[in-house]
Amino acid sequence: MMADGIRQTITALRTVVDLYIEGKVIPTEFLVLPEAKGNKTLLGLDFLNAAGIFLDVQGGKWHFSENPRKQYKFFKKTLKDFSISSFDLREDEAKHLSREQAKKLM
């Protein structure tokens, strides 16, 4: 069910992207809705668990589980400071896509 309460059947694409955070590489699965426009990505508990990230919300900081003494502060960043970059699909990433879908991404 969509956020507006309406049931729809939609096509979603799945990919795994390497996210680089403070020198650590975290392979992260994303679901892509090709028809959606202007969306923002929210990483959830599954990501935090896979990355071994512990949040100290009250203290405004976080750390990786393997090094709790190395703390990182939360910060705010406005959208105008974000940059958009291109990416290349690995050969195995496009195998689940139709030829047309793969062309749109390349």
OpenMM code with the backbone's topology and positions (N, CA, C; nanometers):
from openmm import Vec3, app, unit

residues = "MET MET ALA ASP GLY ILE ARG GLN THR ILE THR ALA LEU ARG THR VAL VAL ASP LEU TYR ILE GLU GLY LYS VAL ILE PRO THR GLU PHE LEU VAL LEU PRO GLU ALA LYS GLY ASN LYS THR LEU LEU GLY LEU ASP PHE LEU ASN ALA ALA GLY ILE PHE LEU ASP VAL GLN GLY GLY LYS TRP HIS PHE SER GLU ASN PRO ARG LYS GLN TYR LYS PHE PHE LYS LYS THR LEU LYS ASP PHE SER ILE SER SER PHE ASP LEU ARG GLU ASP GLU ALA LYS HIS LEU SER ARG GLU GLN ALA LYS LYS LEU MET".split()
positions = [
    Vec3(0.0845, -0.1167, 0.0000),
    Vec3(0.0000, 0.0000, 0.0000),
    Vec3(0.0896, 0.1238, 0.0000),
    Vec3(0.0535, 0.2206, -0.0788),
    Vec3(0.1307, 0.3435, -0.0886),
    Vec3(0.0976, 0.4338, 0.0303),
    Vec3(0.1773, 0.5392, 0.0479),
    Vec3(0.1573, 0.6303, 0.1602),
    Vec3(0.0200, 0.6967, 0.1570),
    Vec3(-0.0385, 0.7103, 0.0378),
    Vec3(-0.1703, 0.7730, 0.0267),
    Vec3(-0.2838, 0.6745, 0.0517),
    Vec3(-0.2512, 0.5493, 0.0857),
    Vec3(-0.3527, 0.4493, 0.1168),
    Vec3(-0.4048, 0.3730, -0.0032),
    Vec3(-0.3584, 0.4059, -0.1222),
    Vec3(-0.4048, 0.3401, -0.2443),
    Vec3(-0.3126, 0.2226, -0.2763),
    Vec3(-0.3736, 0.1072, -0.3056),
    Vec3(-0.2948, -0.0108, -0.3436),
    Vec3(-0.2583, -0.0015, -0.4911),
    Vec3(-0.1319, -0.0298, -0.5196),
    Vec3(-0.0837, -0.0292, -0.6572),
    Vec3(0.0157, -0.1432, -0.6756),
    Vec3(0.0230, -0.1925, -0.7967),
    Vec3(0.1288, -0.2856, -0.8326),
    Vec3(0.2294, -0.2064, -0.9143),
    Vec3(0.3526, -0.2029, -0.8676),
    Vec3(0.4560, -0.1257, -0.9364),
    Vec3(0.5788, -0.2132, -0.9574),
    Vec3(0.6598, -0.1741, -1.0526),
    Vec3(0.7858, -0.2422, -1.0782),
    Vec3(0.8940, -0.1732, -0.9964),
    Vec3(0.9695, -0.2511, -0.9237),
    Vec3(1.0812, -0.1971, -0.8466),
    Vec3(1.2090, -0.2669, -0.8920),
    Vec3(1.3148, -0.1918, -0.8992),
    Vec3(1.4457, -0.2460, -0.9341),
    Vec3(1.5269, -0.2603, -0.8057),
    Vec3(1.6137, -0.3582, -0.8024),
    Vec3(1.6959, -0.3840, -0.6849),
    Vec3(1.8425, -0.3804, -0.7255),
    Vec3(1.9233, -0.3146, -0.6435),
    Vec3(2.0666, -0.3114, -0.6693),
    Vec3(2.1419, -0.3023, -0.5375),
    Vec3(2.2673, -0.3368, -0.5402),
    Vec3(2.3542, -0.3214, -0.4239),
    Vec3(2.4610, -0.2184, -0.4600),
    Vec3(2.4753, -0.1183, -0.3745),
    Vec3(2.5702, -0.0098, -0.3973),
    Vec3(2.6672, -0.0055, -0.2795),
    Vec3(2.7943, 0.0134, -0.3070),
    Vec3(2.8926, 0.0296, -0.2001),
    Vec3(2.8871, 0.1730, -0.1491),
    Vec3(2.8534, 0.1890, -0.0203),
    Vec3(2.8545, 0.3205, 0.0431),
    Vec3(2.9847, 0.3347, 0.1207),
    Vec3(3.0493, 0.4490, 0.1065),
    Vec3(3.1754, 0.4759, 0.1740),
    Vec3(3.1489, 0.5739, 0.2877),
    Vec3(3.1708, 0.5277, 0.4112),
    Vec3(3.1445, 0.6111, 0.5282),
    Vec3(3.2667, 0.6070, 0.6188),
    Vec3(3.3306, 0.7222, 0.6349),
    Vec3(3.4483, 0.7341, 0.7212),
    Vec3(3.5502, 0.6233, 0.6942),
    Vec3(3.5777, 0.5976, 0.5665),
    Vec3(3.6787, 0.5005, 0.5271),
    Vec3(3.6338, 0.3558, 0.5261),
    Vec3(3.5109, 0.3307, 0.5597),
    Vec3(3.4580, 0.1944, 0.5620),
    Vec3(3.3630, 0.1769, 0.4440),
    Vec3(3.3690, 0.0598, 0.3779),
    Vec3(3.2810, 0.0301, 0.2646),
    Vec3(3.1681, -0.0592, 0.3146),
    Vec3(3.0437, -0.0154, 0.2909),
    Vec3(2.9272, -0.0923, 0.3337),
    Vec3(2.8406, -0.1223, 0.2120),
    Vec3(2.8410, -0.2481, 0.1622),
    Vec3(2.7515, -0.2846, 0.0518),
    Vec3(2.6068, -0.2733, 0.1012),
    Vec3(2.5255, -0.1948, 0.0300),
    Vec3(2.3902, -0.1643, 0.0758),
    Vec3(2.2894, -0.1883, -0.0355),
    Vec3(2.1843, -0.2618, -0.0041),
    Vec3(2.0800, -0.2905, -0.1026),
    Vec3(1.9833, -0.1727, -0.1117),
    Vec3(1.9500, -0.1347, -0.2338),
    Vec3(1.8528, -0.0293, -0.2591),
    Vec3(1.7422, -0.0831, -0.3483),
    Vec3(1.6209, -0.0404, -0.3218),
    Vec3(1.5085, -0.0645, -0.4114),
    Vec3(1.4811, 0.0664, -0.4824),
    Vec3(1.4713, 0.0607, -0.6141),
    Vec3(1.4520, 0.1799, -0.6957),
    Vec3(1.3150, 0.1722, -0.7602),
    Vec3(1.2377, 0.2782, -0.7449),
    Vec3(1.1077, 0.2886, -0.8102),
    Vec3(1.1262, 0.3782, -0.9319),
    Vec3(1.1343, 0.3213, -1.0526),
    Vec3(1.1675, 0.3985, -1.1726),
    Vec3(1.0738, 0.5158, -1.1998),
    Vec3(0.9493, 0.5045, -1.1611),
    Vec3(0.8532, 0.6110, -1.1886),
    Vec3(0.8580, 0.7231, -1.0849),
    Vec3(0.9227, 0.7030, -0.9730),
    Vec3(0.9272, 0.8033, -0.8666),
    Vec3(1.0251, 0.9145, -0.9042),
    Vec3(0.9889, 1.0355, -0.8710),
    Vec3(1.0724, 1.1513, -0.9029),
    Vec3(1.1010, 1.2312, -0.7764),
    Vec3(1.2216, 1.2804, -0.7642),
    Vec3(1.2581, 1.3709, -0.6558),
    Vec3(1.2587, 1.3089, -0.5173),
    Vec3(1.2843, 1.1796, -0.5084),
    Vec3(1.2841, 1.1136, -0.3779),
    Vec3(1.4170, 1.1299, -0.3063),
    Vec3(1.4101, 1.1187, -0.1754),
    Vec3(1.5301, 1.1169, -0.0924),
    Vec3(1.5431, 0.9770, -0.0349),
    Vec3(1.6636, 0.9363, -0.0046),
    Vec3(1.6883, 0.8027, 0.0488),
    Vec3(1.7010, 0.8093, 0.1999),
    Vec3(1.6341, 0.7170, 0.2662),
    Vec3(1.6428, 0.7060, 0.4113),
    Vec3(1.6997, 0.5689, 0.4439),
    Vec3(1.8141, 0.5675, 0.5085),
    Vec3(1.8757, 0.4412, 0.5478),
    Vec3(1.8219, 0.4035, 0.6851),
    Vec3(1.7808, 0.2773, 0.7006),
    Vec3(1.7135, 0.2355, 0.8228),
    Vec3(1.7976, 0.1471, 0.9126),
    Vec3(1.7278, 0.0789, 1.0030),
    Vec3(1.7938, -0.0073, 1.1009),
    Vec3(1.8726, -0.1199, 1.0365),
    Vec3(1.8225, -0.1724, 0.9239),
    Vec3(1.8965, -0.2792, 0.8563),
    Vec3(2.0338, -0.2299, 0.8116),
    Vec3(2.0399, -0.1068, 0.7630),
    Vec3(2.1680, -0.0484, 0.7226),
    Vec3(2.2588, -0.0266, 0.8440),
    Vec3(2.2044, 0.0333, 0.9501),
    Vec3(2.2843, 0.0591, 1.0702),
    Vec3(2.3414, -0.0708, 1.1263),
    Vec3(2.2606, -0.1754, 1.1263),
    Vec3(2.3049, -0.3057, 1.1755),
    Vec3(2.4154, -0.3639, 1.0866),
    Vec3(2.3954, -0.3617, 0.9546),
    Vec3(2.4948, -0.4157, 0.8610),
    Vec3(2.6269, -0.3387, 0.8694),
    Vec3(2.6181, -0.2075, 0.8915),
    Vec3(2.7377, -0.1236, 0.8984),
    Vec3(2.8034, -0.1278, 1.0361),
    Vec3(2.7320, -0.1820, 1.1356),
    Vec3(2.7856, -0.1828, 1.2718),
    Vec3(2.7911, -0.0441, 1.3317),
    Vec3(2.6902, 0.0377, 1.3006),
    Vec3(2.6866, 0.1754, 1.3498),
    Vec3(2.5987, 0.1832, 1.4741),
    Vec3(2.6519, 0.2467, 1.5776),
    Vec3(2.5769, 0.2726, 1.7000),
    Vec3(2.5501, 0.4222, 1.7092),
    Vec3(2.4253, 0.4595, 1.7341),
    Vec3(2.3864, 0.5995, 1.7443),
    Vec3(2.3726, 0.6402, 1.8905),
    Vec3(2.4274, 0.7557, 1.9244),
    Vec3(2.4036, 0.8198, 2.0534),
    Vec3(2.3299, 0.9490, 2.0211),
    Vec3(2.1990, 0.9375, 2.0058),
    Vec3(2.1189, 1.0518, 1.9611),
    Vec3(2.1260, 1.1648, 2.0627),
    Vec3(2.1115, 1.1324, 2.1898),
    Vec3(2.1148, 1.2350, 2.2936),
    Vec3(2.2489, 1.3087, 2.2948),
    Vec3(2.3567, 1.2350, 2.2737),
    Vec3(2.4896, 1.2958, 2.2717),
    Vec3(2.5267, 1.3576, 2.1383),
    Vec3(2.4444, 1.3342, 2.0342),
    Vec3(2.4707, 1.3918, 1.9027),
    Vec3(2.5914, 1.3322, 1.8330),
    Vec3(2.6157, 1.2019, 1.8578),
    Vec3(2.7319, 1.1392, 1.7949),
    Vec3(2.7027, 0.9927, 1.7649),
    Vec3(2.7959, 0.9300, 1.6904),
    Vec3(2.7833, 0.7887, 1.6535),
    Vec3(2.9219, 0.7284, 1.6422),
    Vec3(2.9254, 0.5918, 1.6390),
    Vec3(3.0524, 0.5221, 1.6209),
    Vec3(3.0277, 0.3854, 1.5587),
    Vec3(3.1362, 0.3294, 1.5031),
    Vec3(3.1318, 0.1925, 1.4526),
    Vec3(3.1521, 0.0972, 1.5702),
    Vec3(3.0876, -0.0184, 1.5644),
    Vec3(3.0944, -0.1147, 1.6747),
    Vec3(3.2368, -0.1620, 1.7033),
    Vec3(3.3203, -0.1719, 1.6000),
    Vec3(3.4559, -0.2233, 1.6215),
    Vec3(3.5503, -0.1202, 1.6837),
    Vec3(3.5084, 0.0063, 1.6907),
    Vec3(3.5944, 0.1092, 1.7490),
    Vec3(3.5092, 0.2146, 1.8203),
    Vec3(3.4534, 0.1809, 1.9374),
    Vec3(3.3646, 0.2747, 2.0066),
    Vec3(3.4345, 0.4007, 2.0574),
    Vec3(3.5664, 0.3989, 2.0647),
    Vec3(3.6379, 0.5191, 2.1117),
    Vec3(3.6480, 0.6265, 2.0038),
    Vec3(3.6368, 0.5856, 1.8781),
    Vec3(3.6399, 0.6827, 1.7673),
    Vec3(3.4966, 0.7281, 1.7418),
    Vec3(3.4630, 0.8487, 1.7874),
    Vec3(3.3269, 0.9020, 1.7800),
    Vec3(3.3175, 1.0056, 1.6671),
    Vec3(3.2017, 1.0090, 1.6040),
    Vec3(3.1741, 1.1063, 1.4981),
    Vec3(3.0517, 1.1873, 1.5384),
    Vec3(3.0569, 1.3189, 1.5163),
    Vec3(2.9443, 1.4052, 1.5506),
    Vec3(2.8431, 1.4072, 1.4372),
    Vec3(2.7151, 1.4202, 1.4743),
    Vec3(2.6114, 1.4437, 1.3742),
    Vec3(2.6308, 1.5846, 1.3194),
    Vec3(2.5871, 1.6056, 1.1956),
    Vec3(2.5899, 1.7400, 1.1389),
    Vec3(2.4727, 1.7562, 1.0446),
    Vec3(2.4362, 1.8793, 1.0212),
    Vec3(2.3283, 1.9097, 0.9272),
    Vec3(2.3905, 1.9591, 0.7985),
    Vec3(2.3306, 1.9202, 0.6889),
    Vec3(2.3780, 1.9647, 0.5584),
    Vec3(2.2551, 1.9950, 0.4739),
    Vec3(2.2507, 2.1126, 0.4166),
    Vec3(2.1354, 2.1492, 0.3359),
    Vec3(2.1460, 2.0856, 0.1983),
    Vec3(2.0317, 2.0699, 0.1322),
    Vec3(2.0292, 2.0060, 0.0008),
    Vec3(2.1155, 2.0772, -0.1017),
    Vec3(2.1273, 2.2069, -0.0936),
    Vec3(2.2060, 2.2781, -0.1942),
    Vec3(2.3538, 2.2387, -0.1889),
    Vec3(2.3988, 2.1810, -0.0769),
    Vec3(2.5378, 2.1382, -0.0646),
    Vec3(2.5629, 1.9981, -0.1196),
    Vec3(2.4574, 1.9266, -0.1535),
    Vec3(2.4734, 1.7910, -0.2036),
    Vec3(2.5104, 1.7935, -0.3510),
    Vec3(2.5933, 1.7005, -0.3914),
    Vec3(2.6250, 1.6887, -0.5330),
    Vec3(2.5711, 1.5562, -0.5844),
    Vec3(2.5423, 1.5531, -0.7111),
    Vec3(2.4924, 1.4325, -0.7758),
    Vec3(2.6053, 1.3773, -0.8607),
    Vec3(2.6292, 1.2495, -0.8480),
    Vec3(2.7359, 1.1894, -0.9271),
    Vec3(2.6822, 1.0697, -1.0029),
    Vec3(2.7497, 1.0370, -1.1087),
    Vec3(2.7086, 0.9213, -1.1879),
    Vec3(2.7754, 0.7965, -1.1322),
    Vec3(2.7281, 0.6826, -1.1765),
    Vec3(2.7857, 0.5570, -1.1325),
    Vec3(2.7794, 0.4577, -1.2459),
    Vec3(2.8623, 0.3584, -1.2390),
    Vec3(2.8630, 0.2504, -1.3368),
    Vec3(2.8094, 0.1246, -1.2715),
    Vec3(2.7295, 0.0510, -1.3458),
    Vec3(2.6800, -0.0774, -1.2976),
    Vec3(2.7847, -0.1841, -1.3222),
    Vec3(2.8030, -0.2708, -1.2239),
    Vec3(2.8859, -0.3878, -1.2492),
    Vec3(2.8079, -0.4788, -1.3425),
    Vec3(2.8778, -0.5644, -1.4117),
    Vec3(2.8143, -0.6531, -1.5092),
    Vec3(2.7006, -0.7338, -1.4461),
    Vec3(2.7219, -0.7847, -1.3251),
    Vec3(2.6204, -0.8683, -1.2605),
    Vec3(2.5022, -0.7882, -1.2068),
    Vec3(2.5170, -0.6556, -1.1902),
    Vec3(2.4078, -0.5753, -1.1354),
    Vec3(2.2937, -0.5573, -1.2347),
    Vec3(2.3217, -0.5574, -1.3616),
    Vec3(2.2179, -0.5330, -1.4614),
    Vec3(2.1492, -0.6606, -1.5078),
    Vec3(2.1914, -0.7743, -1.4582),
    Vec3(2.1376, -0.8998, -1.5108),
    Vec3(1.9899, -0.9209, -1.4787),
    Vec3(1.9380, -0.8544, -1.3774),
    Vec3(1.7972, -0.8694, -1.3412),
    Vec3(1.7078, -0.7677, -1.4125),
    Vec3(1.7683, -0.6798, -1.4917),
    Vec3(1.6933, -0.5756, -1.5611),
    Vec3(1.6630, -0.6174, -1.7039),
    Vec3(1.5533, -0.5633, -1.7554),
    Vec3(1.5276, -0.5822, -1.8977),
    Vec3(1.6293, -0.4981, -1.9743),
    Vec3(1.6431, -0.5227, -2.1018),
    Vec3(1.7381, -0.4465, -2.1831),
    Vec3(1.7036, -0.2969, -2.1785),
    Vec3(1.5738, -0.2661, -2.1840),
    Vec3(1.5291, -0.1263, -2.1818),
    Vec3(1.5639, -0.0602, -2.0481),
    Vec3(1.5423, -0.1305, -1.9379),
    Vec3(1.5737, -0.0759, -1.8062),
    Vec3(1.7232, -0.0520, -1.7916),
    Vec3(1.8035, -0.1450, -1.8368),
    Vec3(1.9484, -0.1306, -1.8279),
    Vec3(1.9963, -0.0118, -1.9110),
    Vec3(1.9378, 0.0091, -2.0295),
    Vec3(1.9754, 0.1225, -2.1150),
    Vec3(1.9471, 0.2550, -2.0456),
    Vec3(1.8334, 0.2628, -1.9739),
    Vec3(1.7975, 0.3864, -1.9041),
    Vec3(1.8997, 0.4227, -1.7970),
    Vec3(1.9610, 0.3226, -1.7367),
    Vec3(2.0576, 0.3470, -1.6304),
    Vec3(2.1973, 0.3748, -1.6820),
    Vec3(2.2260, 0.3381, -1.8067),
    Vec3(2.3622, 0.3528, -1.8589),
    Vec3(2.3779, 0.4783, -1.9386),
] * unit.nanometer
topology = app.Topology()
chain = topology.addChain("A")
for resn in residues:
    res = topology.addResidue(resn, chain)
    for name in ("N", "CA", "C"):
        topology.addAtom(name, app.Element.getBySymbol(name[0]), res)
